[in-house]
Amino acid sequence: MTTAVELAAEVRGGVTTARSATEAALRAVAEQDGAVHAFLHVDADGALRAADRVDAMVADGRDPGPLAGVPVALKDNLCTRDMPTTAASRILEGWTPPYAATVVDRLVAAGAVPVGKTNLDEFAMGSSTENSGYGPTRNPHDTTRVPGGSSGGSAAAVAAGMVPIGLGSDTGGSIRQPAAFCGVVGVKPTYGMVSRYGLIAFASSLDQIGPLASTVEDAAVCLEVIAGHDPMDSTSLREAPPSVVAAVDDGVDGRRVGLVRELVDGADRDVVEAVERAAAALEAAGATVVERSVPELRLGLSAYYLIAPSEASSNLARYDGVRYGLRVDAEDVTAMNVATRTKGFGDEVKRRIMLGTYALSAGYYDAYYGQALRVRTLVARAFASAYADLDVLLGATTPTTAFALGAKTADPMAMYLSDVFTIPSNLSGEAAIAVPFGAGADGLPIGVQLLGPARAEPRLFAAARVLEAAA
Amino acid sequence: MSALTRADVAHVAALARLALSDEELDRYTGQLAVVLDHAQDVAALDLEGTPPTAHPFAEHTVLREDVEAPCLDRDVVLAQAPAVEDDRFCVPRIIGEAP
């Protein structure tokens, strides 16, 4: 498949048109999405109109931008003005937001063509895209397997070649884990680097938007387009984001890489072997790789599954049947709230709201939520200590390759464990990338993970590019 | 730490404005207890003296200049509401309701 970088160059150079690229993407969706179900909504007319605007700019001699004519898929928890936005929840069925997410406006301003909204676990709560209120997405490599989650729709759309780039959101691994399961590149940028204005909130101290792409360079171009300060997001970093596109070919010569025991322990043998091969590839490219233990990371999973549900229980209080979305009528307002939420939310969302409400409730706050916040300090300090003498950390993205549909739906804790390696970077707010590196014994993709401190994206992209070339 | 009971789950469901059937109450009690059991590794730590981190980077209150700026169009916003009356969101009876 043509990469986003190649396609944008062809559109800018008049070799091809945004319209023909968009028509090709729409054809691919029509042909493949019956089996994959990556999309909840496809806006063919809107996409073709956006493509024609790009082509008109080229015809006028104006530059549409670095993603000129590139079809993109948007996770359906990103608000769009002219497409419905559901967060895969029945409680938002039929809602069309009155504003668009900053990232959507920035993609369009860079020439990208949004073709539709992709499936996710309801409100981004899940690791398989099976918690969608509109049915699961399937892994394009094997449709009996899950694509991962919660950004499973965007990961599957990119993996199937329907679009070169998708946007996802990552609260505990929701970009990186599906990227690994689908064999694509997934980036969780530093917290605050990408505006969350217009992202439907799940756990606000952890949520971050990032790209899923078929190549490291495409992911870098996309990140550079969406990153940067936004006055509409009070958590948006004021410093200009570092250039990642310019760093992609920097290599790893002289870099110190830590292979983190806690980020491979418990993983399947073929996943561990892939990480070891990745370490060897980085060494062959001039990096020094040392083994390192960061025991505090083992506490991340428990802390996350107290902090994220606590924040979610607060964020999701807004779905009360008053201002938007579903309302189930009842005799008084409280009964209406209860009836609406009970009908509109799925099982996993209810589970997390109740878990968070419990962790925040009188008598348990200190023991659960308060403790989890202290553990968050331990995790951040442990990373800082590791980065005192290491440039990049290396580990697995997931303990296994993509699991079968239905394998973990009855056992929430088993599902949560698939995020064990991705969660720590969300707790610390730092950068991480999942990059495909080989396949498991079952033939399914394996993704290795590169982690760095805040704003260390340039060195992570450079290392990811080395692995991409060696894979 | 006391084990999670069915009554605890019924209590938090009521706080969260969720109605659960008896079957759901049993199922959620079991599932949430497993998650809380796993969390004992965190709950049992002695972290006296370790400060909490609620946010990845030092948070400051962010204020914008106090100048008029366009906001969302009222009609566009109200068009998405389940019920509207006299340019306002319309809800069922509130006054006279039990607290």
Interface residues (C-beta under 8 A of the other chain):
Chain A: W95 T96 P97 P98 Y99 Y191 G192 S205 P231 S234 T235 L237 R298 L299 L301 S302 A303 Y305 L306 S313 D320 G321 V322 R323 Y324 G325 L326 R327 D329 A330 E331 D332 V333 T334 A335 M336 N337 V338 A339 R341 T342 F345 K350 R351 I353 M354 L355 T357 Y358 S361 A367 Y368 G370 Q371 A372 L373 R374 V375 R376 T377 L378 A380 P412 M413 Y416 L427 S428 G429 E430 A454
Chain B: M1 L4 D8 V9 H11 V12 A13 L15 A16 R17 L18 A19 Y28 Q31 L32 V34 V35 L36 H38 A39 Q40 D41 V42 A43 L45 L47 T50 P51 P52 T53 A54 H55 P56 F57 E59 V62 R64 L72 D73 V76 V77 Q80 A81 P82 A83 F89 V91 P92 R93 I94 E97
